[in-house]
Amino acid sequence: MTVTLGVDIGTYGSKAVLADAAGRIFAQAERPHEMIVPRPGWAEHRAEEDWWGDFCALTREILEQSGVDPGAIACVATSAIGPCMLPVDAAGRPLMNGVLYGVDTRASAEVADLTRDIGAGVLQARCGNALSSQSVGPKILWLKRNHPDVYDRAAHVLTSSSYLVMKLTGEIVIDHYTAASFAPLYDIDRQDWAADLCQGIVDPARLPRLRWSAEIAGQVTGEAARATGLAPRTPVTTGTIDAAAEAVSVGVAAPGDMMLMYGSTIFIILLTGQRLSNPRLWSAPWLAPGGHAAMAGLATSGTLTHWFRDQFARDLPRGEAFGRLAAEAEASPPGANGLLLLPYFSGERTPIHDPDAKGVLFGLNLTHGRGDLYRALIEGIAFGTRHVTDTFTEAGARPRRLLAVGGGVQNPPWLQATSDVTGLDQIVCTNTLGAAYGDAYLAAEAAGLEPDIAAWNPIARSVTARNLPVYQKTYPLFRRLYEQTRDIAADLSDISA
């Protein structure tokens, strides 16, 4: 028997999947962890505990659960939240908590300074991306300015998947897809670090070596084998960001395929025939040579549903809370009885790129109940999603088919509201395990097992968009509500700072 192992480290938890060459799942496991928010606009993980600790615990659990001989694992592939910023010393020890992706907005001043100094046009032409809270380059500059002692001790600056591969194999690598989010440090056309743009930020020698996602980066070391239970010398791929692995898991493979990931954030990936350059979106090489992807992401999505549950559903049993809230939302009519919500609880990424944007609940009166508020929340996320899909269409890249994945597909009113608001039908595959399953598939590719994703994860159902006049009326109000509160939100940021 030959199997592959996929492990994904997410914002609020980690998952592992053991699958054979036909995609049959032998075992799966998951572990929760917390996102650390030490102050507004910051978001962190503990690399040793949350990333490596989860990996080791999950691997041991899945081997015990399945009874599979570690030697039967042909390859291991990892993915993780990203892009992140983690400085490590010469021994690979983390020098601080890992700074998370675009939900962390601490480097807003550095984004503005670098955009001014380099020029928006140069950034778009060289990097394929405007600088934003998603960019790692400004966060490295933030580290240099605010913690020069840590910066000086950093032998390497890694992302989350790089850290895992380093712990497993000793190799310091990063995939091209993730590296494109290290703007302004990565030249997207040359597909290499841009030495001239790195000046004043970081020496390129301190960045990981560039590889493709399914390339073999190295083999499990003896030390890592003892920590994880894996067999020494097991091949390990370069890995990638969780959203890319999630797209793979549902069959995003050809130009026109779009993934809509319902996770802690909404993340969207559209494969394109050639590089799409638009300052409101992100672009990157895809997972193998010759491929191109255009991406977008909301800052807070599933994170908001967790926040709402924790703050307003404490009376509900935790295991039943989301199901009960969904039922209450379905009892509220489309339009949430006149409520509008801006989902910008940690600024916003695409397409407005505004770290000062604020969450807003507008239209409250004494008749509103919890179900109306929760429906307004999921509709607000859906409106934010439409803003993104409209931006793709305006850029000349309307999707050929839309594949939904992630925990949010288990939330019927959220899924339906998204189709109704965007006007796009959605495909849901049989297996919604997500990134860890995509990792197992990528590991099978790297091991030469020639897997077929259509057989691994066939289509289960679709969600058809309904033409609801209420959303045609309220979506423009959603857009106006942001425009009319933007200056107030910026002033509030100045006051809180």
MOQUI-V771870 format. One record per backbone hydrogen bond with DSSP energy under -0.5 kcal/mol. NH is the residue of the N-H (numbers start at 1). CO is the residue of the C=O. E is the energy in kcal/mol with one decimal. If there is no record, write none. Layout:
# MOQUI-V771870
nh->[NH/NH]
co->[CO/CO]
e->[E/E]
This chain:
# MOQUI-V771870
nh->[3/4/5/6/7/8/9/10/10/14/15/16/17/18/19/19/20/21/23/26/26/27/29/31/33/36/36/42/44/45/47/50/51/51/52/53/54/55/56/57/58/59/60/61/62/63/64/65/66/67/72/73/74/74/75/76/77/79/80/81/85/86/88/89/92/95/98/99/100/100/104/105/105/108/111/112/113/114/115/116/117/118/119/119/123/124/125/126/127/128/128/129/135/136/137/138/140/141/142/143/144/145/146/147/150/151/152/153/154/154/155/155/156/157/158/158/163/164/165/166/167/168/169/170/170/171/173/174/176/179/180/181/182/183/185/187/188/188/189/191/192/194/195/198/199/199/201/202/206/207/208/209/211/213/214/215/217/217/218/220/221/225/226/227/228/229/233/234/236/237/238/238/239/240/242/244/245/246/247/248/249/250/250/251/252/253/256/257/258/259/260/261/261/262/262/263/263/267/267/268/269/270/271/272/277/278/281/282/284/286/291/292/293/294/295/296/298/301/302/303/304/305/306/307/308/309/310/311/312/313/316/320/321/324/325/326/327/328/329/330/331/332/332/336/338/339/340/342/343/345/346/347/347/348/350/353/354/355/357/360/362/362/368/373/374/375/376/377/378/379/380/381/382/383/384/385/386/387/388/389/390/391/392/393/394/395/396/397/400/401/403/403/404/404/405/408/409/410/411/412/414/415/416/417/418/419/420/421/422/423/424/426/427/428/429/430/432/437/438/439/440/441/442/443/444/445/446/447/448/449/453/455/456/457/460/461/463/464/468/469/471/472/473/474/475/477/478/479/480/481/482/483/484/485/485/486/489/490/491/492/493/494/495/496/497]
co->[72/19/75/17/77/15/79/8/13/31/8/29/6/27/4/17/24/2/20/18/24/18/16/14/12/34/44/39/36/98/45/46/46/47/47/48/49/51/52/53/54/55/56/57/58/59/60/61/62/63/69/70/3/72/3/235/5/7/240/9/99/158/156/93/89/87/45/85/43/98/101/41/103/105/107/108/109/110/111/112/113/114/114/115/119/120/121/122/123/123/124/123/132/181/183/183/136/137/138/139/140/141/142/143/147/147/148/149/150/151/88/153/88/206/86/156/159/160/161/162/163/164/165/165/166/165/171/209/211/175/176/178/179/180/182/192/126/186/126/187/187/185/193/194/195/196/198/198/203/204/157/172/174/287/287/212/215/236/236/234/168/221/222/223/224/225/220/231/218/76/213/215/213/78/80/241/241/242/243/244/245/246/247/248/247/251/271/254/401/269/403/259/267/260/405/261/265/261/265/296/259/294/257/292/275/276/278/295/293/291/288/272/284/270/282/268/266/264/263/264/301/301/302/303/304/305/306/307/308/309/313/317/317/320/321/322/323/324/325/326/327/328/329/333/335/335/362/360/341/343/347/344/357/354/297/349/348/353/354/342/340/360/365/369/370/371/372/373/374/375/376/377/378/379/380/381/382/383/384/385/386/387/388/389/390/391/393/392/256/256/258/401/402/427/260/262/406/407/408/410/411/411/412/413/414/415/416/417/418/419/419/463/402/461/404/458/430/434/434/435/436/437/438/439/440/441/442/443/445/444/451/452/452/453/428/428/426/462/466/467/468/468/469/470/471/473/474/475/476/477/478/479/480/481/482/482/485/486/487/488/489/490/491/492/493]
e->[-2.1/-2.9/-2.1/-2.7/-1.9/-2.9/-1.9/-0.6/-2.4/-3.0/-2.4/-2.5/-2.6/-2.6/-2.2/-0.5/-2.0/-0.7/-2.1/-3.2/-0.5/-1.2/-1.9/-2.3/-2.1/-0.5/-2.7/-2.2/-2.5/-1.7/-0.8/-2.9/-0.9/-1.0/-2.4/-1.4/-0.6/-2.0/-2.6/-2.2/-2.9/-2.4/-2.2/-2.2/-2.8/-1.9/-2.1/-2.8/-2.0/-2.0/-2.9/-1.5/-3.1/-0.8/-0.6/-2.0/-2.4/-2.0/-1.3/-1.8/-2.3/-2.4/-2.5/-2.3/-2.3/-2.6/-2.4/-2.5/-2.5/-0.5/-2.4/-3.3/-0.6/-1.2/-2.4/-2.1/-2.5/-2.7/-2.1/-2.1/-2.7/-2.9/-0.6/-1.7/-2.4/-2.3/-2.3/-3.2/-2.3/-0.9/-0.8/-0.9/-1.7/-1.9/-1.3/-0.6/-2.0/-2.1/-2.3/-2.0/-2.4/-2.3/-2.7/-2.6/-0.6/-2.4/-2.5/-1.3/-0.9/-0.8/-2.0/-0.6/-1.7/-2.3/-3.2/-0.5/-2.0/-1.8/-2.3/-2.5/-2.4/-2.1/-3.0/-0.6/-2.1/-0.6/-0.8/-2.3/-1.5/-2.5/-1.8/-1.9/-2.3/-0.6/-2.2/-3.0/-2.2/-0.8/-0.6/-1.7/-1.2/-3.2/-1.0/-1.6/-0.7/-0.6/-2.6/-2.0/-2.7/-1.8/-0.6/-2.3/-2.2/-0.7/-0.7/-1.6/-0.6/-2.7/-1.4/-2.1/-2.4/-2.4/-2.0/-1.5/-2.3/-2.6/-3.1/-1.5/-2.5/-2.5/-0.6/-1.7/-1.7/-1.2/-1.9/-0.6/-1.7/-2.5/-2.1/-2.1/-1.8/-0.7/-1.0/-1.6/-2.2/-0.8/-2.9/-2.4/-2.2/-2.7/-2.7/-0.6/-3.0/-0.6/-3.3/-1.2/-1.6/-1.5/-0.6/-3.1/-1.7/-2.9/-2.3/-1.7/-0.6/-0.7/-1.8/-2.5/-2.1/-1.8/-1.8/-0.6/-2.3/-2.7/-2.7/-2.0/-2.2/-2.4/-1.9/-2.2/-0.9/-1.3/-2.1/-2.3/-2.9/-2.3/-2.6/-2.0/-3.0/-1.6/-1.6/-1.7/-1.2/-2.4/-2.8/-2.3/-1.9/-2.2/-2.4/-2.2/-1.2/-0.6/-1.0/-2.3/-1.3/-1.1/-2.4/-2.7/-0.6/-1.4/-1.0/-0.9/-0.9/-1.7/-1.5/-4.0/-1.3/-0.5/-1.3/-1.4/-3.3/-0.5/-1.5/-1.9/-2.6/-2.3/-2.6/-1.8/-2.2/-2.5/-2.3/-1.9/-1.9/-2.7/-2.2/-2.1/-2.4/-2.2/-1.3/-2.7/-3.1/-1.2/-2.1/-2.1/-2.7/-1.5/-1.8/-2.5/-2.6/-1.6/-3.2/-0.5/-0.5/-3.0/-1.9/-2.1/-1.7/-1.8/-2.0/-0.7/-0.6/-2.3/-2.7/-2.4/-2.0/-1.7/-2.8/-2.7/-2.4/-2.3/-0.5/-2.3/-2.8/-3.0/-0.6/-3.0/-0.6/-0.8/-1.9/-2.7/-1.9/-1.9/-2.6/-2.6/-1.8/-2.2/-2.5/-1.9/-1.7/-2.7/-0.5/-0.7/-2.3/-2.9/-2.3/-2.1/-2.8/-0.5/-1.2/-0.6/-1.4/-1.1/-1.4/-2.2/-2.3/-0.6/-2.2/-2.0/-2.1/-2.7/-1.5/-1.8/-2.6/-0.8/-0.9/-1.2/-2.6/-2.2/-2.2/-2.4/-2.0/-1.9/-2.2/-2.7/-2.0]
